[in-house]
Amino acid sequence: MGNYLSSGVYHAFLKDGAAFTSLDIPGASSTLATGINDSGVIAGYYTDASGVTHGFVTTTPEPLSATLLLIGLAAFAGLRRSLLSHG
C-alpha cells in the first residue's frame, strides 16, 4: 500500500507481488491511503471535487472488486452531498 504524487494530485495504490491496484476514489481530486492492518483492511481519505475531505475504509481488493467498491463509495458520497445540499 502506498501513495504517489503526479501533477499535484495524490494517488493511492496497493502492491501485491508484481500487481498494482489503484485505490483512487473515482471523481476525487486526490486519494491517500494511510494504513493497512494484518487483516487487509485499508484506511485513508480522499478530497472530492468540491474540496471536502472524506475518510474511507475498505478491505484488500481484488482488482475488479476494488474498482466497483470505489465507484460505489463515490456514488454514495455524491448522493449524500446532494441530499445534504437540498435538505
C-alpha positions as CSV (number, residue, x, y, z in Angstrom):
1,M,0.0,0.0,0.0
2,G,1.3,3.4,-0.8
3,N,0.8,6.8,-2.4
4,Y,2.4,8.9,-5.1
5,L,2.1,12.5,-6.3
6,S,1.6,13.1,-10.0
7,S,1.0,16.6,-11.4
8,G,0.0,17.9,-8.0
9,V,-2.5,15.1,-7.3
10,Y,-2.1,12.3,-4.8
11,H,-3.0,8.7,-5.8
12,A,-3.2,5.6,-3.6
13,F,-2.3,2.1,-4.7
14,L,-1.9,-1.5,-3.3
15,K,1.0,-3.6,-4.5
16,D,0.6,-7.4,-4.2
17,G,3.6,-9.1,-5.7
18,A,4.1,-7.6,-9.1
19,A,0.5,-6.4,-9.4
20,F,-0.6,-2.9,-8.6
21,T,-4.2,-2.0,-7.9
22,S,-5.4,1.6,-7.8
23,L,-7.2,2.7,-4.7
24,D,-8.2,6.1,-6.1
25,I,-11.8,7.1,-5.4
26,P,-13.4,7.9,-8.8
27,G,-14.1,11.6,-9.2
28,A,-11.9,12.5,-6.3
29,S,-9.3,15.2,-6.7
30,S,-6.8,13.2,-4.6
31,T,-6.8,9.9,-2.6
32,L,-4.4,8.9,0.2
33,A,-4.2,5.5,1.8
34,T,-2.9,6.0,5.3
35,G,-2.8,2.5,6.8
36,I,-3.4,-1.3,6.4
37,N,-3.8,-3.8,9.1
38,D,-2.9,-7.6,9.3
39,S,-6.5,-8.4,8.1
40,G,-6.0,-6.4,4.9
41,V,-8.3,-3.5,5.9
42,I,-7.1,-0.3,4.3
43,A,-8.0,3.2,5.7
44,G,-7.4,6.6,4.2
45,Y,-9.0,9.7,2.9
46,Y,-9.9,11.5,-0.3
47,T,-10.8,15.0,-1.4
48,D,-13.8,15.4,-3.6
49,A,-14.2,17.9,-6.4
50,S,-15.7,20.5,-4.0
51,G,-12.6,20.3,-1.8
52,V,-14.3,18.4,1.0
53,T,-12.2,15.7,2.7
54,H,-13.8,12.3,3.4
55,G,-12.5,9.1,5.1
56,F,-12.7,5.6,3.7
57,V,-12.2,2.1,4.9
58,T,-12.0,-0.9,2.5
59,T,-10.7,-4.4,2.5
60,T,-7.8,-5.6,0.4
61,P,-9.4,-5.6,-3.0
62,E,-9.4,-7.9,-6.0
63,P,-8.7,-5.6,-9.0
64,L,-12.3,-5.6,-10.3
65,S,-14.0,-5.6,-7.0
66,A,-11.8,-2.7,-5.9
67,T,-13.0,-0.6,-8.8
68,L,-16.6,-1.5,-8.2
69,L,-16.3,-0.7,-4.5
70,L,-14.6,2.7,-5.1
71,I,-17.3,3.6,-7.7
72,G,-19.9,2.7,-5.1
73,L,-18.2,4.8,-2.4
74,A,-18.0,7.8,-4.8
75,A,-21.7,7.4,-5.8
76,F,-22.7,7.2,-2.1
77,A,-20.6,10.4,-1.4
78,G,-22.3,12.2,-4.3
79,L,-25.8,11.1,-3.2
80,R,-25.0,12.2,0.4
81,R,-23.7,15.5,-0.7
82,S,-26.8,16.1,-2.9
83,L,-29.2,15.2,-0.1
84,L,-27.4,17.5,2.3
85,S,-27.4,20.4,-0.1
86,H,-31.1,20.0,-0.8
87,G,-32.2,19.3,2.6
